[in-house]
């Protein structure tokens, strides 16, 4: 019977808290908690310290890349190339594809291939490219006869991965190896919040953007990993109006429900739901509702946040500066047009406990998508 | 958990790479001075603790840690440097500790990988003293100026890494701890003894340490709150105007381990460093051996325990080591054949520097033929060490031969005995070949003085591996090529007299009159003298040894003392 588990969680369902609690319940065995972003790694640390006051000896918290570098790349790097025995391999974060060789006469970029080992994987100073690190680990493990995975499973009896939807490409291949190892793998993630990706590799492209469940169903051994879609399906944060609105963005996933227990809903605000707010009213709106956090698609200035950066955080109320695509969606409700910004927009919407304001100079007579209300400033 | 192997590169007397496999339990390092026994202990301790000469390496880091030849070869680079040449690589010191038998699988896996000089999967740590990469630019600048007189140690740093290339390794997390007990040295007389407090500290659980820390803190608070101290501090505040900040007396809590440096261990009300050196050695050894925390086992490094210890104390210490060494890895360096013999020849590791190649080699009894090993294991052990520790050896059959050789040597070397020139004369009975087997391994210059026993061909057959085409440069087989004969018969059974032993040969090279004079006898003919000498071998030898007369020695003996 498999001891690996994937929990598909809804936004605001307390998935990181759940993960941390599960990890803390393990007293003796060694535990790794890993996640893609540094922000979330810090959040995990903070949560553990909130609960326990300290980080227990048997728990290690590390970002995915730092974990891959320490336990994936370094222990057996020499097997990949004789030169690597004494080299110190560093890490180089790239966006997009690494290993640019130059451009051809038509200006199309040409990349180093695998046969040019050094240039394919590394910068000049032997820093390994972030988009190739998991491939390197996979190949190195293969060449070393599974030494890397064997070593790992001895070091960490339990591996918890938060925000699993961020893993992509060769990461998934590593995940498969981990499933088959002696370590117990537990993952949580919200496929709807696939706002980041560890790499942009062509490997398993079809399972990018939060299709992790599909990967496990189709590409992994049957029953090697249990998938749980119920335990964390309720949002403790968002009220039902916000849940319904955000669920509409992902028709392929079951609708997310708001948790209606007393504890979650003890504070009720008179201003709850999704509101369209005219730009002229912003100032008044913020004055009236003091706890509004403003979210921008990009280039937010503190204390405002970018949609992506708000991931994992909770606010009473948010005020979203929408992109043109989002505006179009508000009007016509057509999901295909919003595809590229959908995940981030979803994150932004699901931050709020009570209300989501979207800045939109609406026309009093027009109708908009289901679930949004026109905000009318009182007293005018 | 134990150290299975150590590799040392460029550290002190080790030029280039040196590798030594270690036994699980007891290891006795023997060898002449300068063969690197102590350096091996030092290297192990340094790599496991970061301590050198009882102090943190940060303070002790100097270019003299580097092998002299390596340093000179490096500096040689700068004598003829041309513009185009690349910057010569500054030398680095590398110590690798291979760890075996870690029970905790997680811990074992953490230190496992191919980040070691064997390029194979192994478990252990690397300790490196090398140019700090961040100082590379300064270094290149220095080289360009061309004024490199020494290894630029100021740009050097030391670091640990696991064989999994994890560079966050510190002595604290290395699973194996070392305790170096060096009774031979008085370099630690200043300051509190870092060893004793370290060993004691290793005995304590974390919770105990925290209790001590808190007690220490309380002591400070009590001190500060004492009315007399308060008064003094008021006085200071008013009288001393050195700063506009508050000036007061207090106890230092700033250093990380304040209590360790301040607290002192007492033995029977005497501070530890005032206790006799011998007692110190025993207490430290016992402490280190009785380590409580099973998870963090100690390797005990004992340097020349025979120093400062009386015979009985040494006996006590050795008994203690014997009783506990099954679970503990102990590495001892010694010059004492008593120590080596008592603890067992099976654990002996002989270190040797080949005089011609300057290469360091190790010889173990495991390498020898089983019957030779058996022979030496049963032997006192004393002679083996003599063979190893002297510069040259003359092997003889018995005591009388030994005396004659001594005399012959003395006579042709301005009254110096062989031992003054570090030449040892060992009587080995019939075990010549066994000693030669060891000598061959360690390239030890040996002369064998043997009787031909009336059959030169038989002797040539016996030593065929060392004669003729098989002749080794450093092994000389000396015997008389002439087979002497005579009519003398000995005893009731009328056994023919052996004319080919030392005594008849001496008579032959002198004459009856002279020998009568030397021996104080008045035999009328040679046969009578033969009989007398045969039955009073040692007496005769002593007389020859003591005589003022000018004795002539057979040529083969003179060959041997050459």
Interface residues (C-beta under 8 A of the other chain):
Chain A: X30 X70 X71 X74 X75 X76 X77 X78 X79 X85 X88 X89 X144 X147 X150 X151 X152 X154 X155 X157
Chain B: X105 X106 X108 X109 X110 X112 X113 X114 X115 X119 X121 X163 X164 X165 X166 X167
